[in-house]
């Protein structure tokens, strides 16, 4: 039997390769400036100078300054959701434990990621113009995160009705985002409170953190109910 040779994709044409590289350089510089000074102070002229491209090239690629902001948010949203999905899928101690870790990861990103931290800090002062891209523009991070969580819930608790899963995903994202925008004292117990609220909507009793079974396969909602009832 003849071994199949791997398919090697041809390199993109030079013009397309340049456009891809230029776009990435502009977004990287926009990320750096927004993280340092806030989106309100990001100017196309500064991006052109730092990325070593002309302003007409930037406008041709992104349309306008708002287009740069939209592209930047879309890129950061994809990166964030990829990491969040990995966190949710990596926890094998059960549904509630995985959700706690997901909320914890999201809150940590808000304080650890310079770009997200800058957007949130400016938003608390009511000055940053990038926040609408995160919450109200087409395909915002809110809707994308809700869709991701909904898909994960359909696998984690398939026995729960779709409407309950929809409500639970929406609640989880809203509560977590509100704590990112308006952090409270004692933020450490937020993941537990969010998890309990989501489990209440789903009708699934949250397994206490100390009671999580390390190394055991995740329990279904029905198994959790039986455990709570002592059956």
N, C-alpha and C positions, 0 to 999 in steps of 0.2 A: 504493500500500500504506500503510495507516495505521500509524504508529509506535506501538509498544506503550508504554504508560505504566508507569513503575516502580511496583511495589507498595509502598505505604507502610504499615508496620505500625502499628496504632493504639497509643497509649501505654497502659501497664498501668493498671489501676484505681488510684485514689489509695492505697487500703489496701495493695495489693501493692507499689506503688512505694515506700511508706514502709518496708515490711518489707525490701525489697531494700537500700535505703539504710541502714537500721538494721543489717542483717547485715554489710554491708561496713564500716561504721564500727566495729563491735565487733571484727571481724577485724583491721582496721588497728591499733586500739589494742592488741589482743592481740599482734600482731606486734611493735609498738614495745616493749611492756613485756617480752616474752620475749627480744627481742634485747638489751635493756638489762640486765635482771636475771635472766634465766632463767625457764623456765616454772614452776618450783616456787614462784616468788614472785608469779605472776599471780593476782589475786583477782577474783572476779566483781564485788565491790563497787567495785573500782577501775575495772574496765571500764565499769560502768554510769555511774559519775561522769564518766569521760573521754569516753565516747561520747554522754553526755547522754540516756540511756534508763533505764528502770526495770529493776531486777533481775528482776521477774516476766516482763518482755518478753524478756529474754535467756534465761531458763530455758525459756520457751515456744518460742523459736526453736531453741535448741541442745540442750535436754534437761537438761544439766548441764555442769559444767566440762570433763569429759572430751569432751563433744560439741563444745565450742569448740575444744579441742586437735585433735580429729579434723578438723574443718572447716578449721582453719588449715593443717594439714599437707596436706590435699587441695588447697587453693588453691595453696600453695607448690610442691607436687609438679607440678601442672599447669603453672605458670609455668616451673619448672626444665626440665621435659621439653620444653616448647615451644622453649626456647632451645637445648637440647641437640640436638633434631632439626634445627634450623636450622644448627647447627655441622656436624653430620654430613653434611647435604645440600649444604653450601656448598663443601666441599673437593673439587676435581676432579682432584687429583693421584693418586688411587688409593685403594683400600680401606684399606691400612695407614696412609697419611698421614691419612685422615679419622678413623680410630680413635684415632690419637695425639692429634689435635686435640680429639676428644671427651673423652678422659681428662683432657687438660690443662685443658679448660674446666671439667670437673666438680671437679677439685682446686682450681682457682682460685675457683670458687663457694664452696667450703668455707672459704676464707680471706677472701674478699671480701664475701660476703653476711652482714650482721650477724646475721640470724636463724639461718642455718645455722651460723655460727661459734659463736654462743652455745650452741646445742644440742650441738654437737660438744665444745666446751670443757667443758660441764657433764657430758656423758656420760663423758669421760675421767676425771672425778673420781667417777663413779658416783652423781651426785646428781640428774640431770635426769630428770623423769618424762615428758618429751615424746618421748624416743627410741623407746619401744615403738610409737608411732604410725608411726614411720618404717620399722620393721623387722618387726613381728609382727602388727599389726592388719590387718583386712580391707583389701585394695587398698593395701598400703603402697607407699612410694616404691621399695622393692627390687623388688617384683613389677612395678610399672609401668615402671621403667627396664629391667628384663629383657625385658618384652614389646616395648618400643620398640626396643631393640637387636636383638632377634630379628627383628622386622619389617624393620629396616634391613639386617640380614645376608642376609635372603632375597632382597633386591634387589641387594645389593653382590656377593654370592658365590652366585648361584642354583644353580651346579653342585655345591655342597657339600651333602651329605645333611642332612636336617632334624635328625636326632639330633645330629650334630656342631655344627650351628648352635645348637641348644638348649644344649648343653654350653658352647659358646664364649660365648654371651650370659650365662649364669649365672656363668661364671668371670670375665668382664670386670667384671660388677657387683660380685661379691664382693671381688675384688682391689682395685678402686677404692675401694669403701666401707671396706675394712679400712685402706687408707692414709689415708683421711680421718679415721677414728677414731683411728688410731695412726700418725701421720706419722713418717717416719724421716729421718735425715740424708741429704742428697742426693736430696731429693724430686723434683728436676728430671728424673731419669732414670726415674722411675716410669712415665710414659706409654710409653716405649720398652719397658720390661720387661713391662708389661701387654699391649702390642701383640704382642710376641714370643710370650708365653704363649698368647694367643688364636689367633694364626696357627698355632701348633703343634697346637692342638686341631683347627683347620680343615684342616690339611694344606696351608696356603698359606704360602710363604716370604715373610717381611716384606721389603719393598723398603727398602733403607737410606735414611735421611733425605736424605743427600747425593745419592742416586741418583734422587730423585723427579723426574719429568718435568713441570716447570712448564708449565701451559697445555695439557697433553696430556689426552686423555680417560682415564678410569680404566681400568686393566687388569683383566681377569678373572682368577680363580684359575688357570685353565689357562694363560693368557698369562704369569702370574707363574712358574708351574712351568717353562715352557719357557725363560723368561729365566734362571732359576736354574740350569737344566741346560745353558745355553749353546746351546739350540736355536733 
